[in-house]
């Protein structure tokens, strides 16, 4: 594990990489060192074939309160560039990887914290967590991919409501709208989130990567283009050891043992 003074703690549970945002005194608000550490960590994930799933979580009382307003107050445009640049680069790289991403959310997810949460493939939230896109409340538009992810998860009309009103949402509303997958008791959240990440890490990693990219890209393609993308992705999967293992296991009537290759 990284030094406890680091703004981002990294650890491993088998094939699951865990990134824990670590500025609890500021509800994990993103400052420049945290943004840079996140980019460095994602680059490390890209270079590590042993990682097969990613779990995002926050230290202390909340997942993430957003960008550090102190950074933005001191130099609004320069501070925004210093924060947004590494975060956006990290998310673009993460989107190309085969790793399923699970977000373990508690306390609060606001501003950039909610935006980052929306990039995850699965979101488990503790009962009582509060959610607010919040940018409009400080006179800003969104970043960290919120405008891309939000309408995909909840539809355009709901996305406009969430973004333009800046209201606080509870877990029941967030689950009903499709912002999160599941609400769990706070004391059970870490174990359930890790169990989900471990289940994904035991799956056919290359196939999971193809699936997440197909689904995320589907709204940008017409049917012929999507069918072509599906055929290409299937051919990639058909060349993997996991595909052969899956087919062999089917005929042998046993559970497949995927290796992520």
PAKOL-744181 format. One line per field, with one value per residue (C-alpha): residue number from 1; residue in one letter; chain; x, y, z. Coordinates in steps of 0.25 Angstrom, whole numbers, plus 5000, padded with zeros to 4 digits. Layout:
<sites>
num <- c(NUM/...)
residuo <- c(A/...)
cadena <- c(A/...)
u <- c(X/...)
v <- c(Y/...)
w <- c(Z/...)
</sites>
This chain:
<sites>
num <- c(1/2/3/4/5/6/7/8/9/10/11/12/13/14/15/16/17/18/19/20/21/22/23/24/25/26/27/28/29/30/31/32/33/34/35/36/37/38/39/40/41/42/43/44/45/46/47/48/49/50/51/52/53/54/55/56/57/58/59/60/61/62/63/64/65/66/67/68/69/70/71/72/73/74/75/76/77/78/79/80/81/82/83/84/85/86/87/88/89/90/91/92/93/94/95/96/97/98/99/100/101/102/103/104/105/106/107/108/109/110/111/112/113/114/115/116/117/118/119/120/121/122/123/124/125/126/127/128/129/130/131/132/133/134/135/136/137/138/139/140/141/142/143/144/145/146/147/148/149/150/151/152/153/154/155/156/157/158/159/160/161/162/163/164/165/166/167/168/169/170/171/172/173/174/175/176/177/178/179/180/181/182/183/184/185/186/187/188/189/190/191/192/193/194/195/196/197/198/199/200/201/202/203/204/205/206/207/208/209/210/211/212/213/214/215/216/217/218/219/220/221/222/223/224/225/226/227/228/229/230/231/232/233/234/235/236/237/238/239/240/241/242/243/244/245/246/247/248/249/250/251/252/253/254/255/256/257/258/259/260/261)
residuo <- c(X/X/X/X/X/X/X/X/X/X/X/X/X/X/X/X/X/X/X/X/X/X/X/X/X/X/X/X/X/X/X/X/X/X/X/X/X/X/X/X/X/X/X/X/X/X/X/X/X/X/X/X/X/X/X/X/X/X/X/X/X/X/X/X/X/X/X/X/X/X/X/X/X/X/X/X/X/X/X/X/X/X/X/X/X/X/X/X/X/X/X/X/X/X/X/X/X/X/X/X/X/X/X/X/X/X/X/X/X/X/X/X/X/X/X/X/X/X/X/X/X/X/X/X/X/X/X/X/X/X/X/X/X/X/X/X/X/X/X/X/X/X/X/X/X/X/X/X/X/X/X/X/X/X/X/X/X/X/X/X/X/X/X/X/X/X/X/X/X/X/X/X/X/X/X/X/X/X/X/X/X/X/X/X/X/X/X/X/X/X/X/X/X/X/X/X/X/X/X/X/X/X/X/X/X/X/X/X/X/X/X/X/X/X/X/X/X/X/X/X/X/X/X/X/X/X/X/X/X/X/X/X/X/X/X/X/X/X/X/X/X/X/X/X/X/X/X/X/X/X/X/X/X/X/X/X/X/X/X/X/X)
cadena <- c(A/A/A/A/A/A/A/A/A/A/A/A/A/A/A/A/A/A/A/A/A/A/A/A/A/A/A/A/A/A/A/A/A/A/A/A/A/A/A/A/A/A/A/A/A/A/A/A/A/A/A/A/A/A/A/A/A/A/A/A/A/A/A/A/A/A/A/A/A/A/A/A/A/A/A/A/A/A/A/A/A/A/A/A/A/A/A/A/A/A/A/A/A/A/A/A/A/A/A/A/A/A/A/A/A/A/A/A/A/A/A/A/A/A/A/A/A/A/A/A/A/A/A/A/A/A/A/A/A/A/A/A/A/A/A/A/A/A/A/A/A/A/A/A/A/A/A/A/A/A/A/A/A/A/A/A/A/A/A/A/A/A/A/A/A/A/A/A/A/A/A/A/A/A/A/A/A/A/A/A/A/A/A/A/A/A/A/A/A/A/A/A/A/A/A/A/A/A/A/A/A/A/A/A/A/A/A/A/A/A/A/A/A/A/A/A/A/A/A/A/A/A/A/A/A/A/A/A/A/A/A/A/A/A/A/A/A/A/A/A/A/A/A/A/A/A/A/A/A/A/A/A/A/A/A/A/A/A/A/A/A)
u <- c(5000/5004/5009/4997/5000/4998/4985/4982/4985/4987/4986/4982/4973/4977/4974/4966/4973/4968/4969/4965/4964/4971/4968/4958/4960/4954/4944/4954/4952/4962/4974/4985/4994/4982/4978/4992/4993/4980/4986/4999/4991/4983/4995/5001/4988/4990/5003/5000/4993/4991/4980/4966/4957/4957/4950/4949/4946/4948/4955/4948/4933/4930/4934/4937/4932/4937/4948/4956/4950/4963/4970/4960/4958/4973/4974/4960/4965/4979/4974/4963/4973/4982/4971/4963/4975/4981/4967/4962/4974/4973/4958/4961/4972/4963/4952/4961/4965/4958/4956/4942/4941/4933/4931/4928/4921/4918/4915/4915/4918/4917/4923/4935/4932/4919/4925/4936/4926/4918/4930/4929/4922/4916/4912/4909/4905/4903/4889/4889/4899/4896/4898/4899/4905/4906/4914/4902/4903/4916/4913/4921/4918/4922/4935/4941/4931/4918/4912/4915/4911/4899/4889/4894/4891/4878/4873/4874/4862/4866/4881/4876/4868/4880/4890/4882/4875/4887/4878/4883/4878/4877/4880/4866/4865/4879/4875/4861/4868/4879/4890/4894/4892/4890/4888/4894/4896/4908/4915/4913/4918/4933/4931/4920/4928/4940/4932/4926/4940/4946/4934/4937/4952/4950/4942/4947/4954/4956/4942/4937/4946/4939/4925/4927/4933/4922/4911/4917/4919/4905/4898/4908/4906/4895/4891/4900/4912/4908/4907/4920/4926/4920/4926/4940/4939/4934/4945/4955/4949/4949/4964/4966/4969/4957/4948/4954/4952/4938/4934/4942/4935/4921/4923/4930/4918/4927/4930/4940/4953/4956/4970/4968/4975)
v <- c(5000/5014/5024/5028/5043/5041/5047/5034/5020/5008/4994/4980/4969/4958/4963/4975/4988/4998/5013/5020/5035/5040/5055/5051/5065/5071/5060/5056/5068/5067/5076/5076/5065/5056/5058/5055/5043/5037/5039/5032/5021/5018/5018/5007/4999/5000/4994/4983/4970/4964/4974/4970/4979/4993/4997/5012/5017/5029/5030/5036/5041/5042/5037/5051/5065/5070/5079/5086/5100/5106/5103/5109/5121/5124/5123/5120/5117/5112/5103/5097/5093/5087/5079/5075/5072/5059/5055/5055/5048/5037/5035/5034/5023/5016/5015/5007/4997/4983/4986/4986/4998/4997/5010/5008/5021/5026/5039/5049/5049/5063/5071/5064/5053/5050/5051/5041/5032/5032/5027/5014/5001/4998/5007/5001/5012/5012/5015/5030/5035/5048/5052/5065/5069/5083/5090/5100/5104/5110/5116/5105/5095/5080/5073/5059/5053/5056/5061/5048/5039/5045/5044/5030/5026/5033/5039/5053/5059/5054/5058/5072/5072/5067/5077/5089/5089/5085/5078/5068/5054/5042/5028/5024/5035/5032/5017/5020/5029/5019/5027/5015/5000/4996/5002/4994/4996/5005/4994/4984/4993/4990/4975/4975/4985/4976/4963/4969/4974/4960/4953/4962/4960/4945/4947/4946/4960/4962/4959/4968/4979/4977/4977/4990/4997/4992/4996/5010/5013/5008/5021/5027/5017/5013/4998/4994/5001/4994/4980/4982/4986/4974/4964/4970/4969/4955/4951/4957/4949/4936/4937/4937/4926/4929/4927/4913/4910/4915/4906/4894/4896/4897/4883/4877/4883/4890/4904/4911/4916/4929/4934/4948/4944)
w <- c(5000/4997/5008/5016/5013/4999/4993/4986/4993/4984/4988/4982/4986/4976/4962/4968/4968/4979/4977/4990/4990/5002/5006/5017/5024/5011/5008/4997/4989/4977/4977/4967/4974/4975/4960/4956/4965/4959/4945/4949/4956/4943/4935/4944/4942/4927/4929/4938/4932/4945/4949/4944/4951/4958/4971/4974/4988/4997/5011/5023/5023/5008/4994/4988/4990/4976/4972/4982/4982/4988/4975/4967/4975/4975/4960/4953/4939/4942/4954/4945/4935/4945/4951/4938/4929/4937/4941/4926/4921/4932/4928/4913/4916/4926/4915/4906/4917/4918/4933/4939/4949/4962/4970/4985/4989/5003/5010/4998/4983/4978/4967/4961/4971/4964/4950/4954/4960/4947/4939/4947/4941/4954/4966/4980/4990/5005/5010/5013/5003/4996/4982/4975/4962/4968/4957/4954/4969/4967/4953/4945/4935/4937/4935/4937/4927/4934/4921/4914/4924/4931/4919/4916/4930/4933/4919/4914/4922/4935/4932/4929/4943/4951/4944/4943/4956/4965/4975/4985/4983/4993/4990/4987/4977/4971/4970/4964/4953/4950/4955/4964/4963/4977/4991/5003/5018/5021/5029/5018/5007/5006/5006/4996/4987/4987/4985/4972/4968/4970/4963/4951/4952/4951/4938/4924/4924/4909/4907/4918/4912/4898/4904/4912/4900/4891/4900/4903/4889/4884/4884/4875/4864/4855/4854/4842/4849/4863/4856/4850/4863/4869/4859/4860/4876/4875/4866/4876/4887/4879/4878/4893/4902/4911/4899/4897/4912/4912/4900/4906/4920/4913/4907/4919/4928/4937/4942/4933/4940/4932/4933/4926/4914)
</sites>
